[in-house]
Amino acid sequence: MPSRLLELHVENFRSLRDVTVPLGPLTVLVGPNGVGKSNVLKVFDFLADIIRTDLQPALDTRGGFDEVAFWGGAKPPTFMRVQLKATWTSNSTLNAPDEYSLTIRRRSLPSNRDSSRAAYTLSREESFQFKRKQGRGRRITISGEEARVLDRRAGKEQDSGSFGIRRLSSGLSTLPRLGPADGGDEVTRVADRLSSFRVFDVDVAAARMPTRLRVADLATLSPHAENLAAFLIHLSGRDEIWESLVEDARQVLPQLENIEFEEVGGSTDQLTVVLREHGLRRLTPLADASYGTVRLLGLLALLYDPHPPAFTCIEEIDHGLHPQALELVVQRLREASERTQFIVATHSPALVNRLRPDEFVVCDRDEEGASIIPALTVREVEEIVEESGDQPLGELWFSGVLGGDLTGGEL
């Protein structure tokens, strides 16, 4: 079966006091500003940062536990938790998924009158659980300075040994060093999937710039499309992909005849993207193209990437795009989700109109600032659509039938 993230459960992370988000090949988080859509994406960014730097540095770069933890309610939380279910390792199934859990606990220390900040100490608990071979499972638990390996056979757990680990080190960053027999391969696969998480948002000014033909810039589209020209050159060498991408661009940009490349200042190793357009006697450099055109080409490059990361988030995907482009974008998202997994955030009714109930996650918040995600189940959404006479989802959401305070502000 495809390698997929199935579910995210979060407690006390920013506005996510207690949410469980089901995740499919394409999941679109829909809601007004301030309901926590971006915070769902920040969870994955946090986990990826833990893998790159470890737990304490990942917290420190975000201002520490108190800055990351839920701010609402009468008292600050004493713990923060992230749990994942996925089918990432070779023997996992929907009925026996991989499971990962991280709990960070905060314990207050006696106050120091000379300090303006509350003193506290942190501890973490971690657990990896995955299926190995037929009838066998493995669980690795981490608490304090000990990691313990437990094998499950015939419904019973058998202790397979333990080893030391630094007090606030995360298993995501350290356990991939384990040997295959101890579960290192499985933990490595989980860590690789999480570390490849990409938040994609086109930096239009950077994407307009010419590129030097460096191999490192060709094969992977950067998160802000700074190397858009280089990546488009890379895709142009794949005839079938390139023809489809150009045809899509023509469909949205009727004046477009072709996408080409031109040397900059006579330099053979520096090229820029140029557009051949109807009625113009000269080519249009990407530097002179409209904001929406550059964003569209960045999105198409992303959606035609033949070797994408395990999953990609796109914030406000509709930004700068004409509503007529959204039908095509949603169709290409569905096709690309066969190769990767997408989590998309939007508050565009025009985009939501083109979604199915199983792709649509309604986000809301309560009076204490806590996110409610999902605010409605898939079945509840389907029932509302049926009762409305099959009105488009975007119209139902924008009218308030599917929930959401459209006047909210970003947290």
VEXMAR-981758 format. One record per residue (C-alpha): residue number from 1; x, y, z. Coordinates in steps of 0.1 Angstrom, whole numbers. Example, Ala and Ser with C-alpha at 12.3 -4.5 7.8 and 13.67 -1.06 7.14 Angstrom:
REM residues 2
<atom num="1" u="123" v="-45" w="78"/>
<atom num="2" u="137" v="-11" w="71"/>
END
This chain:
REM residues 411
<atom num="1" u="0" v="0" w="0"/>
<atom num="2" u="12" v="36" w="-5"/>
<atom num="3" u="34" v="51" w="22"/>
<atom num="4" u="11" v="76" w="40"/>
<atom num="5" u="6" v="96" w="71"/>
<atom num="6" u="-28" v="86" w="84"/>
<atom num="7" u="-34" v="107" w="115"/>
<atom num="8" u="-20" v="135" w="136"/>
<atom num="9" u="-29" v="140" w="173"/>
<atom num="10" u="-17" v="170" w="191"/>
<atom num="11" u="-22" v="183" w="227"/>
<atom num="12" u="-11" v="218" w="240"/>
<atom num="13" u="9" v="229" w="210"/>
<atom num="14" u="2" v="265" w="202"/>
<atom num="15" u="-36" v="267" w="196"/>
<atom num="16" u="-39" v="229" w="193"/>
<atom num="17" u="-51" v="221" w="228"/>
<atom num="18" u="-65" v="187" w="219"/>
<atom num="19" u="-70" v="178" w="182"/>
<atom num="20" u="-69" v="147" w="161"/>
<atom num="21" u="-66" v="154" w="123"/>
<atom num="22" u="-73" v="126" w="98"/>
<atom num="23" u="-50" v="128" w="69"/>
<atom num="24" u="-55" v="115" w="33"/>
<atom num="25" u="-34" v="118" w="1"/>
<atom num="26" u="-48" v="153" w="-2"/>
<atom num="27" u="-60" v="171" w="29"/>
<atom num="28" u="-72" v="207" w="27"/>
<atom num="29" u="-75" v="227" w="59"/>
<atom num="30" u="-102" v="252" w="55"/>
<atom num="31" u="-111" v="280" w="79"/>
<atom num="32" u="-107" v="318" w="86"/>
<atom num="33" u="-76" v="333" w="100"/>
<atom num="34" u="-67" v="324" w="135"/>
<atom num="35" u="-83" v="289" w="138"/>
<atom num="36" u="-50" v="270" w="138"/>
<atom num="37" u="-45" v="259" w="102"/>
<atom num="38" u="-9" v="271" w="102"/>
<atom num="39" u="-2" v="255" w="136"/>
<atom num="40" u="-10" v="221" w="122"/>
<atom num="41" u="18" v="227" w="97"/>
<atom num="42" u="41" v="240" w="124"/>
<atom num="43" u="39" v="207" w="142"/>
<atom num="44" u="56" v="190" w="113"/>
<atom num="45" u="81" v="218" w="110"/>
<atom num="46" u="89" v="213" w="147"/>
<atom num="47" u="93" v="175" w="142"/>
<atom num="48" u="116" v="180" w="112"/>
<atom num="49" u="136" v="205" w="132"/>
<atom num="50" u="140" v="180" w="160"/>
<atom num="51" u="155" v="155" w="135"/>
<atom num="52" u="179" v="181" w="122"/>
<atom num="53" u="190" v="196" w="155"/>
<atom num="54" u="175" v="176" w="184"/>
<atom num="55" u="147" v="184" w="209"/>
<atom num="56" u="162" v="212" w="230"/>
<atom num="57" u="175" v="233" w="201"/>
<atom num="58" u="142" v="229" w="183"/>
<atom num="59" u="124" v="243" w="214"/>
<atom num="60" u="150" v="270" w="220"/>
<atom num="61" u="147" v="284" w="184"/>
<atom num="62" u="109" v="288" w="191"/>
<atom num="63" u="114" v="306" w="224"/>
<atom num="64" u="112" v="276" w="247"/>
<atom num="65" u="84" v="254" w="260"/>
<atom num="66" u="62" v="283" w="273"/>
<atom num="67" u="62" v="300" w="239"/>
<atom num="68" u="53" v="268" w="220"/>
<atom num="69" u="27" v="255" w="245"/>
<atom num="70" u="-10" v="264" w="245"/>
<atom num="71" u="-16" v="299" w="258"/>
<atom num="72" u="-54" v="297" w="265"/>
<atom num="73" u="-71" v="285" w="297"/>
<atom num="74" u="-66" v="295" w="333"/>
<atom num="75" u="-33" v="277" w="338"/>
<atom num="76" u="-3" v="270" w="316"/>
<atom num="77" u="-1" v="233" w="305"/>
<atom num="78" u="23" v="209" w="321"/>
<atom num="79" u="29" v="189" w="290"/>
<atom num="80" u="28" v="189" w="252"/>
<atom num="81" u="22" v="158" w="231"/>
<atom num="82" u="24" v="149" w="194"/>
<atom num="83" u="13" v="114" w="181"/>
<atom num="84" u="14" v="101" w="146"/>
<atom num="85" u="0" v="71" w="128"/>
<atom num="86" u="14" v="61" w="94"/>
<atom num="87" u="21" v="33" w="70"/>
<atom num="88" u="58" v="42" w="64"/>
<atom num="89" u="76" v="10" w="73"/>
<atom num="90" u="76" v="-21" w="52"/>
<atom num="91" u="52" v="-43" w="72"/>
<atom num="92" u="27" v="-16" w="84"/>
<atom num="93" u="-9" v="-17" w="73"/>
<atom num="94" u="-40" v="4" w="80"/>
<atom num="95" u="-50" v="-21" w="108"/>
<atom num="96" u="-14" v="-22" w="122"/>
<atom num="97" u="1" v="12" w="115"/>
<atom num="98" u="34" v="27" w="126"/>
<atom num="99" u="29" v="48" w="157"/>
<atom num="100" u="51" v="75" w="171"/>
<atom num="101" u="45" v="95" w="203"/>
<atom num="102" u="64" v="124" w="218"/>
<atom num="103" u="54" v="139" w="252"/>
<atom num="104" u="74" v="169" w="267"/>
<atom num="105" u="67" v="175" w="303"/>
<atom num="106" u="73" v="208" w="322"/>
<atom num="107" u="79" v="209" w="359"/>
<atom num="108" u="82" v="243" w="377"/>
<atom num="109" u="112" v="249" w="399"/>
<atom num="110" u="112" v="271" w="430"/>
<atom num="111" u="110" v="307" w="418"/>
<atom num="112" u="140" v="330" w="418"/>
<atom num="113" u="130" v="365" w="428"/>
<atom num="114" u="158" v="380" w="408"/>
<atom num="115" u="145" v="364" w="376"/>
<atom num="116" u="117" v="378" w="355"/>
<atom num="117" u="110" v="344" w="339"/>
<atom num="118" u="96" v="313" w="356"/>
<atom num="119" u="121" v="285" w="361"/>
<atom num="120" u="113" v="250" w="350"/>
<atom num="121" u="128" v="217" w="340"/>
<atom num="122" u="118" v="196" w="311"/>
<atom num="123" u="116" v="158" w="305"/>
<atom num="124" u="105" v="138" w="275"/>
<atom num="125" u="89" v="105" w="268"/>
<atom num="126" u="90" v="89" w="234"/>
<atom num="127" u="76" v="58" w="218"/>
<atom num="128" u="80" v="41" w="184"/>
<atom num="129" u="58" v="12" w="176"/>
<atom num="130" u="59" v="-8" w="143"/>
<atom num="131" u="52" v="-42" w="129"/>
<atom num="132" u="81" v="-63" w="119"/>
<atom num="133" u="73" v="-97" w="104"/>
<atom num="134" u="42" v="-118" w="105"/>
<atom num="135" u="28" v="-119" w="141"/>
<atom num="136" u="56" v="-97" w="155"/>
<atom num="137" u="57" v="-61" w="166"/>
<atom num="138" u="83" v="-39" w="181"/>
<atom num="139" u="81" v="-10" w="205"/>
<atom num="140" u="110" v="13" w="215"/>
<atom num="141" u="103" v="35" w="245"/>
<atom num="142" u="124" v="64" w="258"/>
<atom num="143" u="122" v="79" w="292"/>
<atom num="144" u="148" v="98" w="312"/>
<atom num="145" u="182" v="86" w="301"/>
<atom num="146" u="171" v="51" w="290"/>
<atom num="147" u="158" v="37" w="257"/>
<atom num="148" u="142" v="2" w="259"/>
<atom num="149" u="134" v="-22" w="231"/>
<atom num="150" u="104" v="-44" w="235"/>
<atom num="151" u="93" v="-72" w="212"/>
<atom num="152" u="57" v="-83" w="210"/>
<atom num="153" u="50" v="-120" w="202"/>
<atom num="154" u="18" v="-139" w="208"/>
<atom num="155" u="3" v="-108" w="225"/>
<atom num="156" u="31" v="-106" w="250"/>
<atom num="157" u="59" v="-81" w="252"/>
<atom num="158" u="95" v="-94" w="257"/>
<atom num="159" u="123" v="-71" w="269"/>
<atom num="160" u="150" v="-71" w="243"/>
<atom num="161" u="174" v="-48" w="261"/>
<atom num="162" u="181" v="-12" w="269"/>
<atom num="163" u="207" v="15" w="263"/>
<atom num="164" u="216" v="50" w="275"/>
<atom num="165" u="205" v="82" w="258"/>
<atom num="166" u="210" v="118" w="267"/>
<atom num="167" u="182" v="132" w="289"/>
<atom num="168" u="166" v="156" w="264"/>
<atom num="169" u="178" v="139" w="232"/>
<atom num="170" u="150" v="127" w="209"/>
<atom num="171" u="148" v="93" w="194"/>
<atom num="172" u="141" v="109" w="160"/>
<atom num="173" u="176" v="123" w="160"/>
<atom num="174" u="195" v="95" w="177"/>
<atom num="175" u="178" v="62" w="172"/>
<atom num="176" u="185" v="59" w="134"/>
<atom num="177" u="220" v="50" w="145"/>
<atom num="178" u="207" v="17" w="158"/>
<atom num="179" u="215" v="-15" w="139"/>
<atom num="180" u="188" v="-31" w="118"/>
<atom num="181" u="182" v="-59" w="143"/>
<atom num="182" u="173" v="-33" w="170"/>
<atom num="183" u="148" v="-14" w="148"/>
<atom num="184" u="172" v="12" w="133"/>
<atom num="185" u="158" v="7" w="98"/>
<atom num="186" u="123" v="14" w="109"/>
<atom num="187" u="131" v="45" w="130"/>
<atom num="188" u="153" v="58" w="101"/>
<atom num="189" u="123" v="55" w="78"/>
<atom num="190" u="101" v="74" w="101"/>
<atom num="191" u="128" v="101" w="106"/>
<atom num="192" u="134" v="103" w="69"/>
<atom num="193" u="97" v="108" w="61"/>
<atom num="194" u="94" v="136" w="88"/>
<atom num="195" u="126" v="153" w="79"/>
<atom num="196" u="116" v="156" w="42"/>
<atom num="197" u="85" v="176" w="51"/>
<atom num="198" u="84" v="208" w="29"/>
<atom num="199" u="64" v="239" w="34"/>
<atom num="200" u="60" v="254" w="-1"/>
<atom num="201" u="54" v="291" w="-7"/>
<atom num="202" u="67" v="308" w="-38"/>
<atom num="203" u="90" v="337" w="-32"/>
<atom num="204" u="80" v="356" w="-64"/>
<atom num="205" u="110" v="380" w="-63"/>
<atom num="206" u="135" v="352" w="-59"/>
<atom num="207" u="117" v="329" w="-84"/>
<atom num="208" u="120" v="355" w="-112"/>
<atom num="209" u="158" v="356" w="-110"/>
<atom num="210" u="181" v="339" w="-136"/>
<atom num="211" u="199" v="307" w="-126"/>
<atom num="212" u="233" v="292" w="-130"/>
<atom num="213" u="233" v="256" w="-142"/>
<atom num="214" u="246" v="239" w="-111"/>
<atom num="215" u="236" v="203" w="-107"/>
<atom num="216" u="226" v="208" w="-70"/>
<atom num="217" u="199" v="233" w="-81"/>
<atom num="218" u="184" v="211" w="-108"/>
<atom num="219" u="169" v="180" w="-92"/>
<atom num="220" u="149" v="194" w="-63"/>
<atom num="221" u="126" v="224" w="-62"/>
<atom num="222" u="134" v="246" w="-32"/>
<atom num="223" u="107" v="254" w="-7"/>
<atom num="224" u="104" v="290" w="-19"/>
<atom num="225" u="111" v="282" w="-56"/>
<atom num="226" u="143" v="303" w="-56"/>
<atom num="227" u="157" v="278" w="-81"/>
<atom num="228" u="125" v="278" w="-103"/>
<atom num="229" u="144" v="285" w="-135"/>
<atom num="230" u="169" v="257" w="-129"/>
<atom num="231" u="141" v="233" w="-120"/>
<atom num="232" u="121" v="241" w="-151"/>
<atom num="233" u="152" v="235" w="-172"/>
<atom num="234" u="155" v="201" w="-154"/>
<atom num="235" u="118" v="193" w="-162"/>
<atom num="236" u="122" v="204" w="-198"/>
<atom num="237" u="144" v="174" w="-204"/>
<atom num="238" u="115" v="151" w="-196"/>
<atom num="239" u="94" v="155" w="-227"/>
<atom num="240" u="61" v="141" w="-215"/>
<atom num="241" u="62" v="160" w="-182"/>
<atom num="242" u="73" v="192" w="-199"/>
<atom num="243" u="46" v="191" w="-226"/>
<atom num="244" u="19" v="186" w="-200"/>
<atom num="245" u="32" v="214" w="-178"/>
<atom num="246" u="33" v="239" w="-207"/>
<atom num="247" u="-2" v="229" w="-218"/>
<atom num="248" u="-15" v="235" w="-183"/>
<atom num="249" u="2" v="269" w="-183"/>
<atom num="250" u="-14" v="277" w="-217"/>
<atom num="251" u="-48" v="267" w="-203"/>
<atom num="252" u="-46" v="292" w="-175"/>
<atom num="253" u="-27" v="319" w="-195"/>
<atom num="254" u="-45" v="321" w="-229"/>
<atom num="255" u="-19" v="345" w="-243"/>
<atom num="256" u="10" v="321" w="-236"/>
<atom num="257" u="25" v="302" w="-266"/>
<atom num="258" u="55" v="286" w="-250"/>
<atom num="259" u="80" v="286" w="-221"/>
<atom num="260" u="116" v="289" w="-232"/>
<atom num="261" u="150" v="297" w="-218"/>
<atom num="262" u="175" v="323" w="-228"/>
<atom num="263" u="212" v="331" w="-220"/>
<atom num="264" u="218" v="361" w="-197"/>
<atom num="265" u="244" v="386" w="-209"/>
<atom num="266" u="260" v="361" w="-233"/>
<atom num="267" u="269" v="338" w="-204"/>
<atom num="268" u="263" v="301" w="-214"/>
<atom num="269" u="260" v="289" w="-178"/>
<atom num="270" u="234" v="315" w="-167"/>
<atom num="271" u="198" v="312" w="-181"/>
<atom num="272" u="165" v="329" w="-175"/>
<atom num="273" u="129" v="318" w="-181"/>
<atom num="274" u="112" v="336" w="-210"/>
<atom num="275" u="76" v="335" w="-221"/>
<atom num="276" u="66" v="335" w="-258"/>
<atom num="277" u="32" v="353" w="-259"/>
<atom num="278" u="6" v="359" w="-287"/>
<atom num="279" u="9" v="393" w="-304"/>
<atom num="280" u="43" v="403" w="-289"/>
<atom num="281" u="73" v="407" w="-311"/>
<atom num="282" u="97" v="399" w="-283"/>
<atom num="283" u="99" v="374" w="-255"/>
<atom num="284" u="88" v="383" w="-220"/>
<atom num="285" u="115" v="375" w="-193"/>
<atom num="286" u="100" v="360" w="-161"/>
<atom num="287" u="113" v="391" w="-143"/>
<atom num="288" u="86" v="411" w="-162"/>
<atom num="289" u="58" v="385" w="-158"/>
<atom num="290" u="29" v="391" w="-135"/>
<atom num="291" u="29" v="380" w="-98"/>
<atom num="292" u="2" v="354" w="-105"/>
<atom num="293" u="21" v="340" w="-136"/>
<atom num="294" u="52" v="334" w="-115"/>
<atom num="295" u="32" v="317" w="-87"/>
<atom num="296" u="14" v="295" w="-112"/>
<atom num="297" u="46" v="283" w="-128"/>
<atom num="298" u="60" v="276" w="-93"/>
<atom num="299" u="30" v="255" w="-84"/>
<atom num="300" u="30" v="236" w="-117"/>
<atom num="301" u="67" v="229" w="-112"/>
<atom num="302" u="59" v="215" w="-77"/>
<atom num="303" u="30" v="194" w="-90"/>
<atom num="304" u="50" v="179" w="-118"/>
<atom num="305" u="80" v="171" w="-97"/>
<atom num="306" u="87" v="134" w="-105"/>
<atom num="307" u="106" v="128" w="-73"/>
<atom num="308" u="88" v="148" w="-45"/>
<atom num="309" u="94" v="145" w="-8"/>
<atom num="310" u="72" v="123" w="14"/>
<atom num="311" u="47" v="151" w="20"/>
<atom num="312" u="44" v="188" w="12"/>
<atom num="313" u="24" v="216" w="27"/>
<atom num="314" u="12" v="245" w="7"/>
<atom num="315" u="0" v="276" w="26"/>
<atom num="316" u="-27" v="297" w="10"/>
<atom num="317" u="-24" v="279" w="-23"/>
<atom num="318" u="-48" v="302" w="-40"/>
<atom num="319" u="-29" v="334" w="-33"/>
<atom num="320" u="-23" v="354" w="-65"/>
<atom num="321" u="-42" v="329" w="-87"/>
<atom num="322" u="-72" v="336" w="-108"/>
<atom num="323" u="-102" v="316" w="-97"/>
<atom num="324" u="-103" v="299" w="-131"/>
<atom num="325" u="-69" v="284" w="-124"/>
<atom num="326" u="-82" v="266" w="-93"/>
<atom num="327" u="-100" v="238" w="-111"/>
<atom num="328" u="-68" v="228" w="-128"/>
<atom num="329" u="-47" v="232" w="-96"/>
<atom num="330" u="-71" v="209" w="-76"/>
<atom num="331" u="-70" v="183" w="-104"/>
<atom num="332" u="-32" v="183" w="-105"/>
<atom num="333" u="-30" v="181" w="-67"/>
<atom num="334" u="-51" v="149" w="-68"/>
<atom num="335" u="-28" v="134" w="-95"/>
<atom num="336" u="4" v="144" w="-77"/>
<atom num="337" u="-10" v="130" w="-44"/>
<atom num="338" u="-4" v="95" w="-59"/>
<atom num="339" u="33" v="102" w="-57"/>
<atom num="340" u="34" v="123" w="-25"/>
<atom num="341" u="10" v="135" w="3"/>
<atom num="342" u="-3" v="171" w="4"/>
<atom num="343" u="-16" v="192" w="33"/>
<atom num="344" u="-29" v="224" w="20"/>
<atom num="345" u="-43" v="255" w="39"/>
<atom num="346" u="-68" v="279" w="24"/>
<atom num="347" u="-96" v="302" w="31"/>
<atom num="348" u="-107" v="305" w="-5"/>
<atom num="349" u="-144" v="295" w="-11"/>
<atom num="350" u="-136" v="292" w="-49"/>
<atom num="351" u="-110" v="265" w="-42"/>
<atom num="352" u="-132" v="247" w="-16"/>
<atom num="353" u="-160" v="246" w="-42"/>
<atom num="354" u="-138" v="221" w="-61"/>
<atom num="355" u="-132" v="197" w="-32"/>
<atom num="356" u="-148" v="165" w="-21"/>
<atom num="357" u="-159" v="160" w="15"/>
<atom num="358" u="-131" v="135" w="22"/>
<atom num="359" u="-105" v="161" w="11"/>
<atom num="360" u="-120" v="189" w="33"/>
<atom num="361" u="-112" v="195" w="70"/>
<atom num="362" u="-132" v="223" w="86"/>
<atom num="363" u="-112" v="243" w="112"/>
<atom num="364" u="-127" v="264" w="139"/>
<atom num="365" u="-118" v="276" w="174"/>
<atom num="366" u="-136" v="279" w="208"/>
<atom num="367" u="-139" v="309" w="232"/>
<atom num="368" u="-105" v="301" w="249"/>
<atom num="369" u="-86" v="302" w="216"/>
<atom num="370" u="-83" v="264" w="212"/>
<atom num="371" u="-86" v="250" w="177"/>
<atom num="372" u="-114" v="227" w="168"/>
<atom num="373" u="-101" v="205" w="140"/>
<atom num="374" u="-120" v="189" w="124"/>
<atom num="375" u="-150" v="209" w="134"/>
<atom num="376" u="-172" v="184" w="114"/>
<atom num="377" u="-167" v="148" w="104"/>
<atom num="378" u="-167" v="137" w="68"/>
<atom num="379" u="-201" v="122" w="73"/>
<atom num="380" u="-215" v="154" w="88"/>
<atom num="381" u="-202" v="173" w="59"/>
<atom num="382" u="-218" v="148" w="34"/>
<atom num="383" u="-251" v="151" w="52"/>
<atom num="384" u="-251" v="189" w="51"/>
<atom num="385" u="-243" v="188" w="14"/>
<atom num="386" u="-272" v="164" w="8"/>
<atom num="387" u="-296" v="186" w="28"/>
<atom num="388" u="-285" v="217" w="8"/>
<atom num="389" u="-293" v="201" w="-25"/>
<atom num="390" u="-257" v="195" w="-34"/>
<atom num="391" u="-245" v="231" w="-31"/>
<atom num="392" u="-207" v="235" w="-36"/>
<atom num="393" u="-187" v="231" w="-4"/>
<atom num="394" u="-171" v="266" w="-7"/>
<atom num="395" u="-205" v="283" w="-8"/>
<atom num="396" u="-217" v="263" w="22"/>
<atom num="397" u="-186" v="271" w="42"/>
<atom num="398" u="-186" v="308" w="34"/>
<atom num="399" u="-222" v="311" w="43"/>
<atom num="400" u="-215" v="297" w="77"/>
<atom num="401" u="-234" v="264" w="73"/>
<atom num="402" u="-202" v="244" w="77"/>
<atom num="403" u="-190" v="265" w="107"/>
<atom num="404" u="-163" v="291" w="111"/>
<atom num="405" u="-162" v="327" w="122"/>
<atom num="406" u="-151" v="345" w="91"/>
<atom num="407" u="-141" v="376" w="111"/>
<atom num="408" u="-114" v="359" w="131"/>
<atom num="409" u="-78" v="372" w="133"/>
<atom num="410" u="-46" v="352" w="130"/>
<atom num="411" u="-31" v="339" w="163"/>
END
